[in-house]
Amino acid sequence: MHDLLRTHPLASRDARERAERVLSNLPAGGLFHEKSWRVSPEAFPLAPGTVRRLEQLGESLWRFHRACNTLHQRSRKGSLPCWIADYTDAGKPGELLDLATAGPVLSDQPRVLRPDLILTEGGFAMTEIDSVPGGIGLTDWLHQTYGGLDPEPALVGGAEGMAQGFASIFSAPADVVISRESSDYRPEMDWLTGRLGPEWAVRDAEDYRSRSNRPAYRFYECFDWDNLPAVRDLARLAAAGKLELTAPTKPFLEEKLWLALFHSRPLRELWRRELRDSHWQRLGGVIPQGWILDPTPLPHHAVIPGLDIQDFRELGDFSQRERELVVKISGFSDLAWGSRSVAIGQDLPQTEWAATLDQALQSFPEHPYLMQRFHRGRLVHHSWWDPDSGSLQVMDGRVRLSPYYFAPFDGGRVVLGGALATICPSDKKILHGMRDAILVPCRLDENGY
């Protein structure tokens, strides 16, 4: 580990004081259950062009989710190929799908979107789009804390962007309904609702009862449907148009396989029409080439595009250099979040890689898997305060950017509320919030990345 670090030449009392101010601002109950990270005295610098691309991406992602919703509806009705909905509805309870496609909620979309973007030498590589994301309260706290370190912090989204963005997605103060499965994130939502005022509240999903049909924020996963009988009333009220619920209970919109369908040749012109050309091109530049790991045999004259093989099992014989591929479950599973199912081909021995593919193919169709091209993050350097040595260190790392986009309830333009940078040691292939990662907000900097 020590070869990744070096002493910062500008280590100073000021850096220590800034880091201590960050730590002293932590709420008494923390922000995540039993989780910690490395503290930096400074926000992560992004160049104006990078920030501009982040701002533009929000509207494109909103349109993408709207297009996914439209393609799903048309597929179920028969005006588009049935295999679209067959992929996205597989393994889901009929009652859940019926409520998700009831008339009053047909056009509903998630009002919070957070893509995970790997910062690469050429721009971004999107690994997923989360519509029930963690980190909203954490990023708001980071904005508040780092915004107080400098008179003009230039934080992406502004010091109040996260709290204002979250409040804007409702017509009135709301209940945050959170499940035990998501309980690690409860402290950050307690922080956020506390900031928004006494009319906001965090409630347990397991025994939730709507009070006067208040707006509700769904902080539980659709795959937990059978374990959460209390929230079925929420879905029923929303399906009847009597309650404002976001993200809507639409499990088909939470499938990662939409990122593979975006590259599907038969759907290409549909995507272009639904998105408009500029948004289609923008998304094409950030969504890596991907495939649904479908074991259905191909005709003798056909090959899988981009791989030049007829059967995904042939990938098991690929060399390590050819295995720059990432496999993960698509959704509707407790393995679908927190990088639990992620496997990177070039990191695995050939036998384990072949076994991973076999497991993914055997899980089809109830639990389809997505495979994408692996894009390595660019190398960055960022400081953090090491309390053990009492010195400022510099980490050579790679960055996952998590911008938070909010679609206001009144129909206003999608806004970028803020962006969280997770900077991981450069020897880590999977970038996520680990103990040795630095978590900071992003700021605008002429000399940034």
Secondary structure by P-SEA (a helix, b strand, c coil): ccccccccccccaaaaaaaaaaaaacccccccccbbbbbbcccbbbcaaaaaaaaaaaaaaaaaaaaaaaaaaaaaaccccaaaaaaaaccccaaaaaaaaccccccccccbbbbbcccccccbbbccccccccaaaaaaaaaaaaaaaccccccccccaaaaaaaaaacccccccccccccccaaaaaaaaaaaaccccccccccccccccccbbbbccccccccccccaaaaaaaaaaccccccccccccccccaaaaaaacccaaaaaaaaccaaaaaaaaacccccccccccccccccccccccccccccccccccccccbbbbbccccccccccccccccccccaaaaaaaaaaaaaacccbbbbbbbbbbbcccccccccccccbbbbbbbbbbbbbbbbbbcccccccccbbbbbbcccccccccccccbbbbbbbbbcccc
